[in-house]
Amino acid sequence: MVKEAKLLGGVRRQVEWAERELKRIQCCLRDADTKQRKGDARAENWLNELRGVAFRIEDAIDTFYLELEENSHNNRHRDRSVLHKIPKLSKEVPILHKLATELGNIQKLLEEISKSKVDYAIEPLQGQGRELDTMVLPHRRDAYHDVDETEVVGLDADRNNILQLLCNSEAIPRRAVITIVGAGGLGKTTLARMGENHSISDDLEI
């Protein structure tokens, strides 16, 4: 358990670094994204690479906090003895290792992108741009608990499909996990939270 605790602490520090880095990337993209410079393919490609990294960081941070939230939820419904916590920690280890690897790869990629800016004399576009709403993550730790469905648009059909799957025992007679997949920034976390906050979740284990 000591190793697992150290691993969790290490990943937590990586996530804190990722949050700081994501804020820097967001500022850069907000300042440069919308002022088009025709013919400057280098700057456009550089920004696209940076944007892709931001999406990967967002997904990694989501994974970490959702894992913590799930662990906290499970601990509230089980004996708090060490014997009951060991299986849960063992299940988390592969996820934490995968997350640590992904954050390490992201850090290396950011170093490569930063170096390319110098090597290829890339000048980021100047001027004020629109805010990239899909990547704005204020108060992320609290955001999962405060999803207001009245302010979310475009996800109704997907939410209904997920609720139908959860309620349809014939379609999924023995379900353990329903995974929502998609590119970064599409609203996967919001969609999952909408399903969890729905009234039918009172009768389900979500």
Residue frames relative to the residue before (quaternion, step in Angstrom):
aa qw qx qy qz dx dy dz
M 1.0000 0.0000 0.0000 0.0000 0.00 0.00 0.00
V 0.5746 0.5870 -0.3800 0.4252 3.58 1.16 -0.56
K 0.6496 0.5172 -0.3164 0.4587 3.57 0.97 -0.87
E 0.6514 0.5152 -0.3161 0.4587 3.57 0.98 -0.89
A 0.6489 0.5174 -0.3170 0.4591 3.59 1.00 -0.83
K 0.6459 0.5059 -0.3155 0.4768 3.58 1.01 -0.80
L 0.6334 0.5304 -0.3279 0.4581 3.56 1.03 -0.82
L 0.6526 0.5108 -0.3112 0.4651 3.58 0.94 -0.90
G 0.6566 0.5081 -0.3124 0.4617 3.58 0.97 -0.84
G 0.6493 0.5175 -0.3147 0.4600 3.58 1.02 -0.79
V 0.6608 0.4904 -0.3040 0.4801 3.57 0.96 -0.86
R 0.6101 0.5534 -0.3530 0.4438 3.59 1.01 -0.75
R 0.6603 0.4935 -0.3098 0.4739 3.60 0.95 -0.85
Q 0.6301 0.5227 -0.3333 0.4676 3.59 1.05 -0.72
V 0.6514 0.5097 -0.3128 0.4669 3.57 0.99 -0.82
E 0.6315 0.5198 -0.3344 0.4681 3.60 1.00 -0.76
W 0.6217 0.5101 -0.3335 0.4920 3.59 1.07 -0.74
A 0.6593 0.5254 -0.3112 0.4387 3.58 0.92 -0.93
E 0.6335 0.5256 -0.3337 0.4595 3.60 1.01 -0.75
R 0.6537 0.4957 -0.3170 0.4759 3.59 0.95 -0.84
E 0.6679 0.5039 -0.3015 0.4572 3.57 0.93 -0.88
L 0.6314 0.5405 -0.3320 0.4460 3.57 1.01 -0.79
K 0.6298 0.5256 -0.3366 0.4624 3.59 1.00 -0.76
R 0.6431 0.5111 -0.3252 0.4685 3.60 0.99 -0.81
I 0.6541 0.5103 -0.3126 0.4627 3.57 0.95 -0.87
Q 0.6369 0.5350 -0.3288 0.4473 3.58 0.95 -0.86
C 0.6470 0.5133 -0.3197 0.4645 3.58 0.95 -0.86
C 0.6515 0.5184 -0.3117 0.4580 3.57 0.94 -0.89
L 0.6978 0.4695 -0.2783 0.4639 3.57 0.87 -0.93
R 0.6314 0.5295 -0.3424 0.4514 3.59 1.01 -0.72
D 0.6847 0.4864 -0.2838 0.4627 3.56 1.03 -0.78
A 0.8140 0.3359 -0.1230 0.4577 3.57 1.01 -0.78
D 0.5608 0.6938 -0.3762 0.2505 3.57 1.08 -0.61
T 0.8062 0.3679 -0.1779 0.4278 3.59 0.76 -0.96
K 0.6014 0.5254 -0.3950 0.4541 3.60 1.14 -0.17
Q 0.2180 -0.8177 0.5239 0.0965 3.54 -0.16 1.31
R 0.1040 -0.7597 0.6392 0.0598 3.51 -1.03 0.86
K 0.3215 -0.7931 0.4838 0.1835 3.55 -0.10 1.30
G 0.8163 0.2608 -0.2060 0.4724 3.52 -0.98 0.91
D 0.6144 0.5337 -0.3651 0.4522 3.61 1.21 -0.19
A 0.0971 -0.8436 0.5277 0.0199 3.55 0.39 1.28
R 0.6020 0.5794 -0.3642 0.4115 3.59 1.07 -0.67
A 0.6879 0.4756 -0.2825 0.4698 3.56 0.85 -0.99
E 0.6473 0.5231 -0.3234 0.4504 3.57 0.98 -0.83
N 0.6677 0.4906 -0.3021 0.4713 3.58 0.93 -0.87
W 0.6330 0.5420 -0.3256 0.4467 3.57 1.01 -0.82
L 0.6638 0.4965 -0.2964 0.4744 3.56 0.98 -0.86
N 0.6336 0.5283 -0.3314 0.4578 3.58 1.02 -0.76
E 0.6383 0.5127 -0.3232 0.4746 3.57 1.02 -0.78
L 0.6542 0.5144 -0.3062 0.4623 3.56 0.97 -0.87
R 0.6428 0.5226 -0.3155 0.4627 3.55 1.01 -0.84
G 0.6400 0.5313 -0.3207 0.4530 3.58 1.00 -0.81
V 0.6387 0.5112 -0.3194 0.4783 3.57 1.04 -0.78
A 0.6217 0.5490 -0.3429 0.4409 3.59 0.99 -0.78
F 0.6494 0.5101 -0.3176 0.4660 3.58 0.98 -0.81
R 0.6507 0.5101 -0.3168 0.4647 3.58 1.00 -0.81
I 0.6306 0.5188 -0.3311 0.4728 3.58 1.03 -0.76
E 0.6370 0.5389 -0.3271 0.4436 3.56 0.95 -0.90
D 0.6760 0.4895 -0.2987 0.4628 3.58 0.90 -0.90
A 0.6442 0.5242 -0.3245 0.4528 3.59 1.00 -0.81
I 0.6549 0.4985 -0.3103 0.4757 3.59 0.97 -0.85
D 0.6131 0.5469 -0.3401 0.4576 3.58 1.02 -0.81
T 0.6607 0.5252 -0.3056 0.4407 3.56 0.87 -1.01
F 0.6664 0.5180 -0.3042 0.4416 3.57 0.91 -0.93
Y 0.7332 0.4328 -0.2597 0.4557 3.59 0.71 -1.02
L 0.6233 0.5217 -0.3488 0.4665 3.58 1.08 -0.61
E 0.6256 0.5269 -0.3316 0.4701 3.57 1.08 -0.72
L 0.6460 0.5059 -0.3163 0.4761 3.58 0.99 -0.82
E 0.6636 0.5093 -0.3080 0.4532 3.55 0.95 -0.88
E 0.6462 0.5119 -0.3214 0.4660 3.58 0.99 -0.82
N 0.6421 0.5257 -0.3175 0.4589 3.57 0.99 -0.85
S 0.6549 0.5114 -0.3051 0.4653 3.57 0.98 -0.88
H 0.6462 0.5227 -0.3117 0.4605 3.58 1.01 -0.86
N 0.6779 0.4960 -0.2953 0.4552 3.57 0.90 -0.93
N 0.6551 0.5295 -0.3180 0.4352 3.58 0.98 -0.81
R 0.6207 0.5456 -0.3471 0.4433 3.58 1.15 -0.53
H 0.7504 0.3800 -0.1943 0.5047 3.57 1.23 -0.48
R 0.7119 0.3871 -0.2785 0.5155 3.59 1.13 0.45
D 0.6581 -0.4724 0.4025 0.4264 3.51 -1.30 0.29
R 0.3770 -0.7605 0.4876 0.2046 3.57 -0.86 0.94
S 0.3778 0.7266 -0.4954 0.2896 3.60 1.19 0.32
V 0.6518 -0.5349 0.3738 0.3865 3.55 -1.23 0.53
L 0.6349 0.5632 -0.3385 0.4064 3.59 0.95 -0.85
H 0.6851 0.4661 -0.2895 0.4791 3.58 1.07 -0.65
K 0.6633 0.5154 -0.3127 0.4435 3.59 1.12 -0.51
I 0.5617 0.6361 -0.3907 0.3565 3.62 1.09 -0.60
P 0.6659 0.4902 -0.3423 0.4461 3.67 0.76 -0.83
K 0.6482 0.5211 -0.3258 0.4497 3.59 0.96 -0.81
L 0.6506 0.5047 -0.3169 0.4706 3.59 0.94 -0.86
S 0.6391 0.5319 -0.3275 0.4489 3.57 0.99 -0.82
K 0.6521 0.5047 -0.3126 0.4715 3.58 1.05 -0.73
E 0.6759 0.5123 -0.2978 0.4382 3.58 1.07 -0.70
V 0.5423 0.6697 -0.3993 0.3130 3.59 1.09 -0.66
P 0.6766 0.4758 -0.3318 0.4537 3.68 0.75 -0.86
I 0.6393 0.5237 -0.3275 0.4579 3.58 1.01 -0.79
L 0.6695 0.4958 -0.2997 0.4648 3.58 0.93 -0.89
H 0.6302 0.5205 -0.3335 0.4697 3.59 1.01 -0.77
K 0.6593 0.5061 -0.3040 0.4655 3.58 0.94 -0.91
L 0.6606 0.5061 -0.3012 0.4656 3.56 0.98 -0.87
A 0.6386 0.5220 -0.3241 0.4634 3.59 1.00 -0.82
T 0.6456 0.5164 -0.3118 0.4683 3.58 1.02 -0.83
E 0.6584 0.5126 -0.3072 0.4576 3.58 0.94 -0.90
L 0.6716 0.4839 -0.3032 0.4722 3.59 0.92 -0.86
G 0.6187 0.5288 -0.3408 0.4706 3.59 1.09 -0.64
N 0.6524 0.5045 -0.3053 0.4761 3.57 1.01 -0.83
I 0.6264 0.5342 -0.3300 0.4618 3.57 1.04 -0.78
Q 0.6493 0.5208 -0.3195 0.4529 3.58 0.94 -0.86
K 0.6537 0.5016 -0.3096 0.4746 3.59 0.97 -0.85
L 0.6502 0.5184 -0.3159 0.4567 3.58 0.99 -0.84
L 0.6419 0.5171 -0.3237 0.4644 3.59 1.00 -0.78
E 0.6273 0.5212 -0.3322 0.4738 3.57 1.04 -0.75
E 0.6472 0.5172 -0.3104 0.4662 3.58 1.03 -0.81
I 0.6618 0.4980 -0.3043 0.4705 3.58 0.95 -0.89
S 0.6419 0.5212 -0.3190 0.4632 3.59 0.98 -0.83
K 0.6593 0.5073 -0.3020 0.4655 3.58 0.98 -0.85
S 0.6445 0.5379 -0.3277 0.4334 3.58 0.99 -0.82
K 0.5743 0.5932 -0.3729 0.4234 3.58 1.15 -0.61
V 0.6911 0.4447 -0.2625 0.5057 3.57 1.07 -0.79
D 0.6690 0.5357 -0.3046 0.4156 3.57 0.85 -1.01
Y 0.7919 0.2920 -0.1385 0.5181 3.57 0.97 -0.86
A 0.4426 -0.7343 0.4302 0.2825 3.58 1.27 0.43
I 0.2295 0.7874 -0.5316 0.2115 3.55 0.88 0.99
E 0.1635 -0.7744 0.6067 0.0746 3.54 -0.87 1.02
P 0.3850 -0.7285 0.5123 0.2419 3.61 -0.47 1.13
L 0.5577 -0.6161 0.4398 0.3405 3.54 -1.06 0.76
Q 0.3244 -0.7602 0.5376 0.1669 3.55 -0.97 0.87
G 0.6170 0.5689 -0.4090 0.3583 3.55 -1.25 0.34
Q 0.5647 -0.5983 0.4491 0.3485 3.53 -1.27 0.26
G 0.1133 -0.7977 0.5907 0.0435 3.54 -0.95 0.88
R 0.6476 -0.4985 0.3837 0.4300 3.52 -1.30 0.08
E 0.5156 -0.6204 0.4854 0.3371 3.54 -1.17 0.52
L 0.3662 -0.7229 0.5442 0.2174 3.54 -0.96 0.89
D 0.2718 -0.8290 0.4654 0.1493 3.54 0.12 1.33
T 0.6434 0.5485 -0.3415 0.4105 3.59 1.01 -0.71
M 0.7486 0.3738 -0.2236 0.4999 3.58 1.20 -0.30
V 0.4851 0.6462 -0.4537 0.3758 3.60 1.21 0.20
L 0.0240 -0.8391 0.5408 -0.0528 3.57 -0.56 1.17
P 0.0679 0.8268 -0.5567 0.0420 3.65 0.60 0.99
H 0.8594 0.0118 -0.0163 0.5109 3.55 -1.07 0.83
R 0.0063 -0.8708 0.4916 0.0019 3.56 0.93 0.96
R 0.6380 0.5545 -0.3545 0.3997 3.59 0.91 -0.79
D 0.7275 0.4031 -0.2378 0.5017 3.58 1.12 -0.64
A 0.5253 0.6866 -0.4038 0.2992 3.56 1.18 -0.50
Y 0.6385 0.5584 -0.3437 0.4030 3.60 0.98 -0.78
H 0.7003 0.4631 -0.2736 0.4693 3.58 1.12 -0.57
D 0.7470 0.4310 -0.1969 0.4663 3.59 1.20 -0.37
V 0.2826 0.7648 -0.5353 0.2208 3.60 1.07 0.60
D 0.1584 -0.7769 0.6061 0.0638 3.56 -0.71 1.13
E 0.3474 -0.7791 0.4816 0.2010 3.57 -0.30 1.25
T 0.6038 0.5719 -0.3700 0.4140 3.61 1.10 -0.52
E 0.7063 0.4368 -0.2584 0.4935 3.58 1.23 -0.42
V 0.6143 0.5309 -0.3467 0.4698 3.58 1.29 0.01
V 0.0536 -0.8032 0.5933 0.0007 3.57 -0.80 1.01
G 0.7784 0.3873 -0.2614 0.4191 3.54 -1.25 0.52
L 0.6949 0.4655 -0.2789 0.4717 3.61 1.23 -0.04
D 0.3789 0.7644 -0.4670 0.2323 3.60 1.25 0.01
A 0.6753 0.4995 -0.3040 0.4496 3.58 0.86 -0.96
D 0.6643 0.4957 -0.3046 0.4693 3.57 0.95 -0.88
R 0.6335 0.5273 -0.3320 0.4586 3.58 0.98 -0.82
N 0.6673 0.5052 -0.3043 0.4548 3.58 0.91 -0.91
N 0.6236 0.5360 -0.3401 0.4563 3.59 1.06 -0.73
I 0.6612 0.5009 -0.3057 0.4674 3.57 0.98 -0.86
L 0.6535 0.5061 -0.3178 0.4645 3.59 0.93 -0.84
Q 0.6285 0.5320 -0.3334 0.4591 3.58 1.07 -0.73
L 0.6397 0.5175 -0.3194 0.4699 3.56 1.03 -0.80
L 0.6614 0.5206 -0.3061 0.4448 3.56 0.95 -0.88
C 0.7371 0.4267 -0.2237 0.4739 3.57 1.04 -0.77
N 0.6621 0.5216 -0.2971 0.4486 3.58 1.22 -0.46
S 0.1940 -0.8190 0.5316 0.0945 3.58 -0.06 1.26
E 0.6060 0.5539 -0.3667 0.4375 3.61 1.16 -0.42
A 0.6626 0.4964 -0.3076 0.4689 3.58 1.03 -0.78
I 0.7819 0.0652 -0.0201 0.6197 3.58 1.01 -0.83
P 0.1480 -0.8525 0.4942 0.0842 3.60 0.31 1.24
R 0.7903 0.1268 -0.0685 0.5955 3.59 1.07 -0.63
R 0.0811 0.8378 -0.5304 0.1013 3.55 0.17 1.24
A 0.1559 -0.7744 0.6070 0.0872 3.54 -0.98 0.84
V 0.7998 -0.0207 0.0636 0.5966 3.56 0.88 -1.00
I 0.1304 -0.7389 0.6548 0.0913 3.54 -1.04 0.83
T 0.1971 -0.8216 0.5308 0.0663 3.55 -0.53 1.22
I 0.2198 -0.7414 0.6215 0.1254 3.55 -1.03 0.87
V 0.0533 -0.8199 0.5699 -0.0113 3.57 -0.57 1.14
G 0.3098 0.7319 -0.5699 0.2087 3.54 -1.24 0.54
A 0.6655 -0.5004 0.3682 0.4137 3.55 -1.28 0.25
G 0.6459 -0.5328 0.3890 0.3842 3.54 -1.25 0.46
G 0.7984 0.3233 -0.2281 0.4539 3.56 -1.05 0.76
L 0.5366 0.6518 -0.4015 0.3550 3.61 1.25 0.01
G 0.5844 -0.6054 0.3685 0.3952 3.59 1.22 -0.23
K 0.2378 0.8042 -0.5164 0.1732 3.59 1.15 0.53
T 0.6751 0.4941 -0.2991 0.4591 3.57 0.89 -0.93
T 0.6383 0.5205 -0.3202 0.4682 3.58 0.98 -0.85
L 0.6528 0.5206 -0.3100 0.4547 3.57 0.97 -0.88
A 0.6519 0.5074 -0.3132 0.4685 3.58 0.96 -0.85
R 0.6694 0.4976 -0.3013 0.4620 3.57 0.96 -0.86
M 0.6021 0.5494 -0.3574 0.4560 3.59 1.09 -0.67
G 0.6547 0.5063 -0.3093 0.4684 3.56 1.01 -0.81
E 0.6690 0.5066 -0.2993 0.4541 3.57 0.97 -0.87
N 0.7120 0.4617 -0.2584 0.4616 3.57 1.02 -0.80
H 0.4981 0.6676 -0.4303 0.3479 3.60 1.24 -0.23
S 0.6310 -0.5841 0.3615 0.3604 3.56 -1.12 0.69
I 0.6298 0.5493 -0.3591 0.4156 3.63 1.04 -0.61
S 0.5485 0.6379 -0.3983 0.3654 3.59 1.19 -0.41
D 0.5305 0.6294 -0.4128 0.3900 3.59 1.21 -0.32
D 0.7256 0.4110 -0.2284 0.5024 3.57 1.19 -0.59
L 0.6948 0.4431 -0.2530 0.5068 3.59 1.32 0.00
E 0.4069 -0.6481 0.5708 0.2976 3.53 -1.33 0.27
I 0.0738 0.8059 -0.5767 0.1119 3.60 -0.17 1.30
